[in-house]
Structure formats: C-alpha cells, structure tokens
Amino acid sequence: MTSKQISAGVGIPMIVVGIILAFLLAPIQADLKDTVEFVGSLIGILGVIIFIAGLFSRKVPQITS
C-alpha cells in the first residue's frame, strides 16, 4: 500500500501548495506575479502527476527463500 501513501502524502499536499501559490499569493505579489503563478502551477502539475502515478503503481511481489 505504499503507492497510496505516496499519493496521499506527497501528491495531495503538492496540489494544495500549488493552488495556494497560484491563486492566493500571486495576486498579492505585483512585481513577481508571473513567476509566482508559474511556480505554483508547476508544483500543482507535478503533484497531479505524482498522485496519478501513485494510484497506478502496484506492489511488486517479494521473492523469499
């Protein structure tokens, strides 16, 4: 179940941080608005990719002797 821990522990917080940066903090920063929006959306997109990858990954069976 490690994949679900990665999705919930890494993907969702990255999406939330990206939303906060892109939509809440970018309008406050007049000089760096474009850069803050870009970084926020990049973090959000990477969070979505990690979240989806965590959903599709499977547990590999361990070979024990």
Backbone atoms as SQL, in Angstrom:
CREATE TABLE atoms (id INTEGER PRIMARY KEY, chain TEXT, resi INTEGER, resn TEXT, atom TEXT, x REAL, y REAL, z REAL);
INSERT INTO atoms VALUES
  (1, 'A', 1, 'MET', 'N', 0.808, -1.197, 0.000),
  (2, 'A', 1, 'MET', 'CA', 0.000, 0.000, 0.000),
  (3, 'A', 1, 'MET', 'C', 0.853, 1.264, 0.000),
  (4, 'A', 2, 'THR', 'N', 2.104, 1.149, -0.335),
  (5, 'A', 2, 'THR', 'CA', 2.976, 2.312, -0.362),
  (6, 'A', 2, 'THR', 'C', 2.531, 3.327, -1.397),
  (7, 'A', 3, 'SER', 'N', 1.956, 2.857, -2.496),
  (8, 'A', 3, 'SER', 'CA', 1.555, 3.784, -3.545),
  (9, 'A', 3, 'SER', 'C', 0.466, 4.741, -3.072),
  (10, 'A', 4, 'LYS', 'N', -0.451, 4.263, -2.246),
  (11, 'A', 4, 'LYS', 'CA', -1.491, 5.149, -1.725),
  (12, 'A', 4, 'LYS', 'C', -0.908, 6.133, -0.721),
  (13, 'A', 5, 'GLN', 'N', 0.125, 5.729, 0.004),
  (14, 'A', 5, 'GLN', 'CA', 0.784, 6.654, 0.922),
  (15, 'A', 5, 'GLN', 'C', 1.515, 7.751, 0.154),
  (16, 'A', 6, 'ILE', 'N', 2.104, 7.403, -0.978),
  (17, 'A', 6, 'ILE', 'CA', 2.763, 8.406, -1.804),
  (18, 'A', 6, 'ILE', 'C', 1.729, 9.366, -2.377),
  (19, 'A', 7, 'SER', 'N', 0.610, 8.847, -2.850),
  (20, 'A', 7, 'SER', 'CA', -0.428, 9.702, -3.413),
  (21, 'A', 7, 'SER', 'C', -0.976, 10.664, -2.375),
  (22, 'A', 8, 'ALA', 'N', -1.274, 10.150, -1.198),
  (23, 'A', 8, 'ALA', 'CA', -1.872, 10.991, -0.165),
  (24, 'A', 8, 'ALA', 'C', -0.830, 11.860, 0.546),
  (25, 'A', 9, 'GLY', 'N', 0.376, 11.375, 0.688),
  (26, 'A', 9, 'GLY', 'CA', 1.376, 12.090, 1.455),
  (27, 'A', 9, 'GLY', 'C', 2.201, 13.078, 0.660),
  (28, 'A', 10, 'VAL', 'N', 2.315, 12.872, -0.649),
  (29, 'A', 10, 'VAL', 'CA', 3.127, 13.761, -1.473),
  (30, 'A', 10, 'VAL', 'C', 2.270, 14.476, -2.515),
  (31, 'A', 11, 'GLY', 'N', 1.443, 13.742, -3.216),
  (32, 'A', 11, 'GLY', 'CA', 0.668, 14.322, -4.311),
  (33, 'A', 11, 'GLY', 'C', -0.335, 15.367, -3.867),
  (34, 'A', 12, 'ILE', 'N', -1.151, 15.043, -2.889),
  (35, 'A', 12, 'ILE', 'CA', -2.199, 15.968, -2.436),
  (36, 'A', 12, 'ILE', 'C', -1.606, 17.233, -1.809),
  (37, 'A', 13, 'PRO', 'N', -0.600, 17.145, -0.923),
  (38, 'A', 13, 'PRO', 'CA', -0.020, 18.393, -0.412),
  (39, 'A', 13, 'PRO', 'C', 0.616, 19.269, -1.494),
  (40, 'A', 14, 'MET', 'N', 1.224, 18.654, -2.516),
  (41, 'A', 14, 'MET', 'CA', 1.792, 19.446, -3.600),
  (42, 'A', 14, 'MET', 'C', 0.700, 20.166, -4.377),
  (43, 'A', 15, 'ILE', 'N', -0.434, 19.513, -4.591),
  (44, 'A', 15, 'ILE', 'CA', -1.548, 20.143, -5.284),
  (45, 'A', 15, 'ILE', 'C', -2.063, 21.325, -4.467),
  (46, 'A', 16, 'VAL', 'N', -2.198, 21.134, -3.169),
  (47, 'A', 16, 'VAL', 'CA', -2.703, 22.206, -2.302),
  (48, 'A', 16, 'VAL', 'C', -1.738, 23.391, -2.283),
  (49, 'A', 17, 'VAL', 'N', -0.448, 23.140, -2.171),
  (50, 'A', 17, 'VAL', 'CA', 0.545, 24.217, -2.162),
  (51, 'A', 17, 'VAL', 'C', 0.547, 24.948, -3.504),
  (52, 'A', 18, 'GLY', 'N', 0.420, 24.204, -4.592),
  (53, 'A', 18, 'GLY', 'CA', 0.355, 24.832, -5.910),
  (54, 'A', 18, 'GLY', 'C', -0.848, 25.746, -6.056),
  (55, 'A', 19, 'ILE', 'N', -2.002, 25.312, -5.543),
  (56, 'A', 19, 'ILE', 'CA', -3.206, 26.146, -5.600),
  (57, 'A', 19, 'ILE', 'C', -3.023, 27.408, -4.756),
  (58, 'A', 20, 'ILE', 'N', -2.446, 27.243, -3.578),
  (59, 'A', 20, 'ILE', 'CA', -2.227, 28.405, -2.709),
  (60, 'A', 20, 'ILE', 'C', -1.290, 29.408, -3.380),
  (61, 'A', 21, 'LEU', 'N', -0.212, 28.923, -3.975),
  (62, 'A', 21, 'LEU', 'CA', 0.729, 29.828, -4.632),
  (63, 'A', 21, 'LEU', 'C', 0.107, 30.503, -5.848),
  (64, 'A', 22, 'ALA', 'N', -0.549, 29.727, -6.703),
  (65, 'A', 22, 'ALA', 'CA', -1.026, 30.274, -7.970),
  (66, 'A', 22, 'ALA', 'C', -2.221, 31.200, -7.805),
  (67, 'A', 23, 'PHE', 'N', -3.132, 30.875, -6.904),
  (68, 'A', 23, 'PHE', 'CA', -4.364, 31.649, -6.829),
  (69, 'A', 23, 'PHE', 'C', -4.429, 32.632, -5.667),
  (70, 'A', 24, 'LEU', 'N', -3.749, 32.346, -4.569),
  (71, 'A', 24, 'LEU', 'CA', -3.853, 33.224, -3.406),
  (72, 'A', 24, 'LEU', 'C', -2.666, 34.171, -3.254),
  (73, 'A', 25, 'LEU', 'N', -1.447, 33.687, -3.472),
  (74, 'A', 25, 'LEU', 'CA', -0.279, 34.525, -3.261),
  (75, 'A', 25, 'LEU', 'C', 0.138, 35.317, -4.495),
  (76, 'A', 26, 'ALA', 'N', -0.182, 34.845, -5.678),
  (77, 'A', 26, 'ALA', 'CA', 0.226, 35.548, -6.896),
  (78, 'A', 26, 'ALA', 'C', -0.402, 36.932, -7.020),
  (79, 'A', 27, 'PRO', 'N', -1.691, 37.125, -6.727),
  (80, 'A', 27, 'PRO', 'CA', -2.236, 38.494, -6.833),
  (81, 'A', 27, 'PRO', 'C', -1.632, 39.476, -5.835),
  (82, 'A', 28, 'ILE', 'N', -1.113, 38.985, -4.732),
  (83, 'A', 28, 'ILE', 'CA', -0.518, 39.864, -3.719),
  (84, 'A', 28, 'ILE', 'C', 0.824, 40.406, -4.216),
  (85, 'A', 29, 'GLN', 'N', 1.589, 39.571, -4.917),
  (86, 'A', 29, 'GLN', 'CA', 2.912, 39.961, -5.406),
  (87, 'A', 29, 'GLN', 'C', 2.771, 40.655, -6.753),
  (88, 'A', 30, 'ALA', 'N', 2.888, 41.977, -6.763),
  (89, 'A', 30, 'ALA', 'CA', 2.710, 42.728, -8.007),
  (90, 'A', 30, 'ALA', 'C', 3.913, 42.560, -8.942),
  (91, 'A', 31, 'ASP', 'N', 5.112, 42.585, -8.399),
  (92, 'A', 31, 'ASP', 'CA', 6.311, 42.530, -9.239),
  (93, 'A', 31, 'ASP', 'C', 6.587, 41.131, -9.776),
  (94, 'A', 32, 'LEU', 'N', 6.341, 40.127, -8.970),
  (95, 'A', 32, 'LEU', 'CA', 6.688, 38.755, -9.345),
  (96, 'A', 32, 'LEU', 'C', 5.459, 37.896, -9.640),
  (97, 'A', 33, 'LYS', 'N', 4.371, 38.509, -10.059),
  (98, 'A', 33, 'LYS', 'CA', 3.119, 37.769, -10.234),
  (99, 'A', 33, 'LYS', 'C', 3.261, 36.616, -11.226),
  (100, 'A', 34, 'ASP', 'N', 3.884, 36.880, -12.388),
  (101, 'A', 34, 'ASP', 'CA', 4.024, 35.827, -13.404),
  (102, 'A', 34, 'ASP', 'C', 4.888, 34.675, -12.906),
  (103, 'A', 35, 'THR', 'N', 5.962, 34.991, -12.212),
  (104, 'A', 35, 'THR', 'CA', 6.851, 33.945, -11.704),
  (105, 'A', 35, 'THR', 'C', 6.173, 33.109, -10.630),
  (106, 'A', 36, 'VAL', 'N', 5.447, 33.751, -9.725),
  (107, 'A', 36, 'VAL', 'CA', 4.755, 33.023, -8.654),
  (108, 'A', 36, 'VAL', 'C', 3.657, 32.142, -9.242),
  (109, 'A', 37, 'GLU', 'N', 2.930, 32.648, -10.231),
  (110, 'A', 37, 'GLU', 'CA', 1.905, 31.819, -10.891),
  (111, 'A', 37, 'GLU', 'C', 2.534, 30.612, -11.573),
  (112, 'A', 38, 'PHE', 'N', 3.671, 30.830, -12.246),
  (113, 'A', 38, 'PHE', 'CA', 4.342, 29.728, -12.937),
  (114, 'A', 38, 'PHE', 'C', 4.814, 28.660, -11.963),
  (115, 'A', 39, 'VAL', 'N', 5.455, 29.074, -10.889),
  (116, 'A', 39, 'VAL', 'CA', 5.954, 28.120, -9.904),
  (117, 'A', 39, 'VAL', 'C', 4.801, 27.384, -9.230),
  (118, 'A', 40, 'GLY', 'N', 3.737, 28.095, -8.900),
  (119, 'A', 40, 'GLY', 'CA', 2.580, 27.455, -8.278),
  (120, 'A', 40, 'GLY', 'C', 1.918, 26.444, -9.181),
  (121, 'A', 41, 'SER', 'N', 1.751, 26.807, -10.464),
  (122, 'A', 41, 'SER', 'CA', 1.129, 25.852, -11.375),
  (123, 'A', 41, 'SER', 'C', 2.051, 24.671, -11.666),
  (124, 'A', 42, 'LEU', 'N', 3.360, 24.900, -11.698),
  (125, 'A', 42, 'LEU', 'CA', 4.306, 23.805, -11.896),
  (126, 'A', 42, 'LEU', 'C', 4.262, 22.821, -10.735),
  (127, 'A', 43, 'ILE', 'N', 4.230, 23.341, -9.515),
  (128, 'A', 43, 'ILE', 'CA', 4.123, 22.473, -8.338),
  (129, 'A', 43, 'ILE', 'C', 2.809, 21.700, -8.363),
  (130, 'A', 44, 'GLY', 'N', 1.718, 22.356, -8.735),
  (131, 'A', 44, 'GLY', 'CA', 0.420, 21.683, -8.813),
  (132, 'A', 44, 'GLY', 'C', 0.403, 20.585, -9.861),
  (133, 'A', 45, 'ILE', 'N', 0.973, 20.855, -11.029),
  (134, 'A', 45, 'ILE', 'CA', 1.006, 19.849, -12.091),
  (135, 'A', 45, 'ILE', 'C', 1.860, 18.657, -11.681),
  (136, 'A', 46, 'LEU', 'N', 3.005, 18.912, -11.073),
  (137, 'A', 46, 'LEU', 'CA', 3.837, 17.798, -10.592),
  (138, 'A', 46, 'LEU', 'C', 3.120, 16.998, -9.507),
  (139, 'A', 47, 'GLY', 'N', 2.350, 17.674, -8.658),
  (140, 'A', 47, 'GLY', 'CA', 1.567, 16.974, -7.646),
  (141, 'A', 47, 'GLY', 'C', 0.519, 16.071, -8.266),
  (142, 'A', 48, 'VAL', 'N', -0.129, 16.540, -9.324),
  (143, 'A', 48, 'VAL', 'CA', -1.127, 15.708, -10.019),
  (144, 'A', 48, 'VAL', 'C', -0.453, 14.493, -10.650),
  (145, 'A', 49, 'ILE', 'N', 0.711, 14.690, -11.245),
  (146, 'A', 49, 'ILE', 'CA', 1.428, 13.567, -11.871),
  (147, 'A', 49, 'ILE', 'C', 1.839, 12.539, -10.816),
  (148, 'A', 50, 'ILE', 'N', 2.353, 12.995, -9.690),
  (149, 'A', 50, 'ILE', 'CA', 2.738, 12.064, -8.617),
  (150, 'A', 50, 'ILE', 'C', 1.515, 11.356, -8.050),
  (151, 'A', 51, 'PHE', 'N', 0.413, 12.084, -7.908),
  (152, 'A', 51, 'PHE', 'CA', -0.816, 11.483, -7.397),
  (153, 'A', 51, 'PHE', 'C', -1.308, 10.375, -8.330),
  (154, 'A', 52, 'ILE', 'N', -1.337, 10.638, -9.628),
  (155, 'A', 52, 'ILE', 'CA', -1.802, 9.633, -10.592),
  (156, 'A', 52, 'ILE', 'C', -0.828, 8.449, -10.656),
  (157, 'A', 53, 'ALA', 'N', 0.465, 8.742, -10.615),
  (158, 'A', 53, 'ALA', 'CA', 1.448, 7.649, -10.633),
  (159, 'A', 53, 'ALA', 'C', 1.313, 6.771, -9.400),
  (160, 'A', 54, 'GLY', 'N', 1.010, 7.370, -8.260),
  (161, 'A', 54, 'GLY', 'CA', 0.806, 6.577, -7.045),
  (162, 'A', 54, 'GLY', 'C', -0.427, 5.705, -7.116),
  (163, 'A', 55, 'LEU', 'N', -1.448, 6.170, -7.833),
  (164, 'A', 55, 'LEU', 'CA', -2.659, 5.355, -7.972),
  (165, 'A', 55, 'LEU', 'C', -2.439, 4.143, -8.865),
  (166, 'A', 56, 'PHE', 'N', -1.595, 4.293, -9.893),
  (167, 'A', 56, 'PHE', 'CA', -1.414, 3.217, -10.851),
  (168, 'A', 56, 'PHE', 'C', -0.273, 2.267, -10.521),
  (169, 'A', 57, 'SER', 'N', 0.557, 2.604, -9.557),
  (170, 'A', 57, 'SER', 'CA', 1.658, 1.702, -9.244),
  (171, 'A', 57, 'SER', 'C', 1.154, 0.510, -8.439),
  (172, 'A', 58, 'ARG', 'N', 1.791, -0.624, -8.670),
  (173, 'A', 58, 'ARG', 'CA', 1.394, -1.853, -7.978),
  (174, 'A', 58, 'ARG', 'C', 2.500, -2.303, -7.059),
  (175, 'A', 59, 'LYS', 'N', 2.109, -3.094, -6.098),
  (176, 'A', 59, 'LYS', 'CA', 3.093, -3.659, -5.190),
  (177, 'A', 59, 'LYS', 'C', 3.771, -4.829, -5.882),
  (178, 'A', 60, 'VAL', 'N', 5.101, -4.822, -5.872),
  (179, 'A', 60, 'VAL', 'CA', 5.859, -5.885, -6.502),
  (180, 'A', 60, 'VAL', 'C', 6.003, -7.024, -5.514),
  (181, 'A', 61, 'PRO', 'N', 5.676, -8.261, -5.947),
  (182, 'A', 61, 'PRO', 'CA', 5.797, -9.381, -5.027),
  (183, 'A', 61, 'PRO', 'C', 7.267, -9.633, -4.644),
  (184, 'A', 62, 'GLN', 'N', 7.485, -9.912, -3.379),
  (185, 'A', 62, 'GLN', 'CA', 8.823, -10.174, -2.880),
  (186, 'A', 62, 'GLN', 'C', 9.112, -11.666, -2.975),
  (187, 'A', 63, 'ILE', 'N', 10.271, -12.003, -3.472),
  (188, 'A', 63, 'ILE', 'CA', 10.695, -13.392, -3.561),
  (189, 'A', 63, 'ILE', 'C', 11.485, -13.721, -2.295),
  (190, 'A', 64, 'THR', 'N', 10.966, -14.637, -1.500),
  (191, 'A', 64, 'THR', 'CA', 11.657, -15.039, -0.293),
  (192, 'A', 64, 'THR', 'C', 12.032, -16.508, -0.400),
  (193, 'A', 65, 'SER', 'N', 13.150, -16.829, 0.207),
  (194, 'A', 65, 'SER', 'CA', 13.588, -18.223, 0.123),
  (195, 'A', 65, 'SER', 'C', 13.520, -18.912, 1.450);
